[in-house]
């Protein structure tokens, strides 16, 4: 568990990735069911799983992660873990 996570995830859309990479991500992020999301969402979800309850997560991410409907699952996880 970490006290702070800081990052700048790559701006990649999963549907544009090779099938091998998509399958690996799918196997490691079973809780995300929509694979058209931005890969930044996966960084956010992974960070939530690795941060202490009192920790801080800081990311430079595309605003689409916070505003698009397809990232609703990511937003739900953020809100449920950090109210």
N, C-alpha and C positions, 0 to 999 in steps of 0.2 A: 504494500500500500504506500502511496506517495502523499506528501503534504501539499505539493504543488506540481501541476503539469502545465507546461507552456509549449505551444506549437503553432505551426503554420502548415496545415495539411495541403496536399496537392489539390489542384482544381481539376478533377477527373470525373467524368460521368461513367458510372459502371457499365451501362449498356454499350459503351464504346471499347471496353476492355476485351481481351482474349478470353475465350471460354474457360481456359485453365485457371486464370486468375479469378474470374467470377465464381467458379465452383469452390475455390479455396476460401474466398470471402463468405460465400453462402454457408460453408461448413463451420466457419468460425464465428459467424454472426447469425445464428439460427433465429434469434429473436427479431431480426429485421426481415420482413417478408417482401418488401418492395425493392427490387433491384434496379430501378431506374433512378435511384437517389444519388446524390453527389457523394463521393467518397469521403468528404469532410464529415458527413454524418456518422460514418463508421469510426472515425477518430474520436468524435464526441462520445459515442456509446462506449467505446473501449476505455476511454478516460474515466467515465463514470464508474466503470467496474474496477478501476485501479486506484481511485482517489480515496483518501480517508474521508470520513463523514464531515470533518471540519476543514478539509482541504480546499484548495482553490484551483480552478481550471481556467486557463487563459488561452484562447485561440484567435488567430486571425483567420476568419472564414468568410466565404461568400455569403452575402445576405440571403441568397436563395435557400440556404439551409434553415433559416429562421422564418421564412415567409411562404415557402411552397407547400402545398397540400401533401405532396408525396413524402415530405419529411415530417409529417405529423407524428409518426412513431418516435422519432428522435426528440421532438419537442416534448412529447408525453413523458419520455424517460427523464429528460432534464427537469421538468416540473415536478415529477414524482420524487426525485432524489434531492432536489435543491429548492425547497419552498422558502 
